[in-house]
Amino acid sequence: MQRRWGQMTVIFSVVAFVIYHSLLLPSADFPSPTHVQTFFLLVLACIQAISFGCGITFAVYGKEIVNRMTKDNKKQAYLLYGSIVWLLAAWLPYSLLLMEVGVSNMTSYLIVSYVFQILFVSSGLIVAYCFIHPFFSQNKK
């Protein structure tokens, strides 16, 4: 099972990296990066592609594990599962949207940033709640 997780993560990460660079057509107002900045953007693209690969792999294999962990609490399982997938997989689309929007259209830039940031924070809070909730439930008994 672990081997399949690793293989699938690598495959989706490589595919995401290739797609990222084929779709990466920044808006005309986006400044051209220097050589040093290009290196850091490349490292960031690798990190995001790996995160995306992990998110897709978790989407395929993680539901059963989440169900076992939440002891068949369906609402909590769906919230936790969706949040983990979102936290791992959404960084790549977020970066692509920001590059597409550019910096000259500040309203669109802010809308994209706010929507993604609110969803990232909400997902983190859901994950924290799902891990803390059993502890507080045990203390009430």
C-alpha positions in Angstrom: 0.0 0.0 0.0 2.8 2.4 0.9 4.5 1.7 -2.4 1.3 2.6 -4.3 1.0 5.8 -2.3 4.6 6.8 -3.2 4.3 5.8 -6.9 1.0 7.7 -7.3 2.4 10.8 -5.5 5.4 10.9 -7.8 3.3 10.4 -10.9 0.8 13.2 -10.0 3.6 15.5 -8.8 5.5 15.1 -12.1 2.3 15.6 -14.2 1.4 18.7 -12.1 4.8 20.2 -12.5 4.7 19.7 -16.3 1.2 21.1 -16.5 2.1 24.0 -14.3 4.8 25.0 -16.7 2.7 24.5 -19.8 -0.1 26.6 -18.3 2.1 29.2 -16.7 1.5 32.2 -18.9 1.7 35.1 -16.5 -0.4 38.2 -17.3 1.4 40.8 -19.4 1.8 43.1 -16.4 3.7 40.5 -14.4 7.3 41.5 -14.0 10.0 39.2 -15.5 11.9 37.4 -12.7 15.7 37.7 -12.3 17.8 34.5 -12.5 17.8 34.2 -8.7 14.1 34.7 -8.5 13.6 32.1 -11.3 15.4 29.6 -9.1 13.2 30.3 -6.1 10.1 30.2 -8.3 11.2 26.8 -9.6 11.7 25.5 -6.1 8.3 26.8 -5.2 6.8 25.1 -8.2 8.4 21.8 -7.2 7.0 22.1 -3.6 3.5 22.9 -4.9 3.6 20.0 -7.4 4.6 17.6 -4.7 1.9 19.0 -2.4 -0.6 18.6 -5.3 0.5 15.0 -5.9 0.1 14.2 -2.2 -3.3 15.8 -2.2 -4.5 13.7 -5.2 -3.0 10.6 -3.7 -4.8 11.3 -0.4 -8.0 11.9 -2.3 -7.7 8.4 -3.8 -6.5 6.4 -0.8 -7.2 8.5 2.3 -10.9 8.2 2.7 -10.9 4.8 4.3 -8.2 5.9 6.7 -10.1 9.0 7.7 -13.3 6.9 8.2 -11.4 4.5 10.5 -9.9 7.4 12.4 -13.2 9.3 12.9 -14.9 6.0 14.0 -17.5 6.3 11.3 -18.7 9.8 12.2 -19.6 10.6 8.7 -19.9 14.4 9.0 -16.5 14.6 10.7 -15.0 12.2 8.2 -16.1 14.2 5.2 -15.0 17.5 6.7 -11.6 16.1 7.7 -11.1 14.3 4.3 -12.1 17.4 2.3 -9.9 19.7 4.3 -6.8 17.6 4.0 -7.3 17.2 0.3 -7.9 20.9 -0.1 -4.8 21.9 2.1 -2.6 19.7 0.0 -3.9 20.1 -3.5 -5.1 23.7 -3.7 -1.7 25.5 -3.7 -1.0 24.8 -7.4 -4.4 26.2 -8.7 -4.0 29.1 -6.3 -0.6 30.1 -7.8 -1.8 29.6 -11.3 -4.8 31.9 -10.7 -2.6 34.6 -9.1 -0.3 34.5 -12.1 -3.2 34.6 -14.5 -4.9 37.6 -12.7 -1.6 39.5 -12.4 -1.0 42.5 -10.2 -2.6 45.3 -12.3 -6.1 44.1 -11.5 -6.0 44.4 -7.8 -9.7 43.7 -7.3 -9.4 40.2 -8.9 -6.1 39.6 -7.2 -7.7 40.3 -3.8 -10.8 38.2 -4.5 -8.6 35.2 -5.5 -6.4 35.7 -2.4 -9.3 36.1 0.0 -11.2 33.1 -1.3 -8.2 30.8 -1.1 -6.9 32.2 2.2 -10.3 31.9 3.9 -10.6 28.3 2.6 -7.1 27.4 3.7 -7.7 28.8 7.2 -11.1 27.2 7.5 -9.6 23.8 6.4 -6.9 24.1 9.0 -9.5 24.9 11.7 -11.5 21.9 10.6 -8.5 19.6 10.8 -7.6 21.0 14.3 -11.2 20.5 15.5 -11.3 16.9 14.3 -8.1 16.1 16.2 -9.1 18.0 19.3 -12.8 16.9 19.5 -12.1 13.3 20.6 -10.0 14.6 23.5 -12.7 16.9 24.8 -15.3 14.2 24.3 -13.4 11.8 26.5 -13.0 14.4 29.2 -16.8 14.9 29.4 -17.4 11.3 30.3 
